[in-house]
């Protein structure tokens, strides 16, 4: 049985934002295996986040980002459950990061549910036309069209985009991590991206 040292607990805590006791327990459970302990804490955090996702989030703040040169700026409303969490450095950093992300990645919508049905229909039509003369069976074409639509969503929907500061995670995954570490439901309500000379 590997000894769980204070240094190991500290490293795991820094890496996952989990509590000291949770980190110690995960390291003990995994016999000091750092990666396995991270996985346990991630699963626990995701389960906790899933439970919190239905709770009301009416507090929060507006994250801002002005690109150097002041030609592009973004406002993002990020909601949480309490004013206490809204005032934490972690939540404020999240709001700033989201505003910077929107500036760089130019999403058009927060999530799939915000995309107008007529726009989805138009995209599907374009993809179906592209596949019209492919000679593939209808069900295969349908799957390809759905795949192209998923890719399009990942480009235009904020929650499905890869986070600019860490492309290995989506914005939704980033929010889920913060829900787990801050202990409250967090939602992006809306954003506005302004660019000089752009419509």
N, C-alpha and C positions, 0 to 999 in steps of 0.2 A: 504494500500500500504506500503510494507516494505521499510524502508530507506536503500538506497545503500550507504554503508560507504566506505571510502578510504581503510580500512583494507580488506573489502570484495573484492574490485577491485584488491588489491595487491595479495591476496591469489589466485584469479582466474587467474591473470596474471602469477604467478609463476607456477601454475598447467598446463596452456595451452600454454604459450609463446605468447599469442595473445597481441595485442596492448591495451593500457590503455582505449582508447575510445571504442574499440570493447568490452572489458570486461564490461565497465560501461553500454553500450547499452544492452548487453546480460542479465546482472543482472536486469536492469530496465524492460526489456521485460518479464522476468520470475518472476517478483515481489520478487527478492532476493533469488530465489531457485538456490542454487549453482550447483547441479547436472544437472538441466535443462539448466542452462547457459553454462556449460561445453559442453553439447550435441549440443547446438546451435553453439558454436564456433568450435566444431569438424566438424560439417556438413559444415560450412562456409569454414573452412580450407581445407576439402576434395574437395569441389567444386573448390576452388582456385587452389589446387594442380592438379586437373584433367585438368584445362585449361592450366597449365604450362607444362604438361607432354610431349607436342609435340614440345616444344622449344629446340633449339640446346644447348647442354651442352659440350663445348670443353675445358673448363678450369678445374681446380681441383687440386688434389694432390694424392700422393700415401701414404696410411696409412700402418704403419708397426707394427708388434707385434712379439716379440721374447719371447718365453715361458721360465720361469726360468729354468736354466740348459743349455740353448742355444742348445737344441736338435731339437726344432721345431720353425719355423719362417714363417710368412705370409706377403705377400705384396698384397695390394688391391688398384686398381686404381678407385677412385671415382671422377666423373665429375660433374661440376656445370656450370653455364653460365658465371660467372665473376670471375676474380682474387680477387676482393674485398671479395666476399663470401668465396672463398677458404681460405682466411687468417683469417676468423673469428674462434673464439674458438669453437663455436658450430659445425662448419663443420669439423674442425680438430679432435674434439672428436668423431664425427660420423665415420670418416675414421679409427681412432684408434679402436673404438668399433667393426667395421666391420672386421678389421684384426684379432682382438682377437676372434670374433665369428667364422671366417673361421678356425682358429687354432683349436678351440674346436669342431666344428660341422662337419668338413671335407666335405663340399659340393663338388660335382664334376663339376657342371655347374652353371652359373649365373642364367639362367632362362630356362623354357621349350623349348623356341625356339632354345637354344644352344644344346639340346640333339639330337644326330644323330638318324635319322629315323630307322636305322637297330637295334639300341640298344632298342628303344621303341618296335619295332616288336618282338625282342627277349624276352623282359619282358612280353609282352602280351601273347606270346606263352607259357611261363612258367606258367603264371596264368591260362590260358585256360586248360593246361594239368592238373594242380592241381584240376580243377573243372570238368574234363572230366567224371568221374564216379559218380558225385554228384546226378544224376537223376533229376536235375533242368532243367526247360525249357531254350532254347537257349537265349531268351531275358533276362532272369534273370541272366544267366551265364555272358552274355555280360555286364550287369550292375555291377556285382560283379567284373569282370575283370577291368572295368573302375575305380571302387572304389579303387581297389588294386593299379592300376596305379597312381591314384591321391596321394595315400599314399606314393608311391615310389618317386614321384616328390617332395613331401614335405620333403623327406629325402636327395635327391641328388641335388636339385636346391636351391641355396642360397636364392633367393627372397621368396621362399615358406617355408623356415625353421622358426621355432620359435626362436626368438632372445634369446641368452643365458642369457643376463642380465635381460630380462623380457619376459618369455615364453608365456605371454598372447598376445603378438603381433608378427606378422611375420616380416621378414626383409623388405618386400614390404610395410607393414603398417608403419614401422619405417621411411622408406624413404619418404612416403607420409606425415607423420607428419613434417619431416624436410623441405620438399618442402613448406608446408604451413607456417612454422615459419620463414624460411629464404627467402621465396619469389622468389625462383629460381628453375628451373628443376634440379633434381639430379639423376644421374645414376651410377650404378656400372658397369664399363666397363669390367674388368677382375680381376682375382686374381691368385696368385701362392702360394701354400703351400709346404714348404720344411720340410722334416723330416729326421733326420740322420738315415741311414740304410734302409729307405723305398724307394720303386720304385716310 
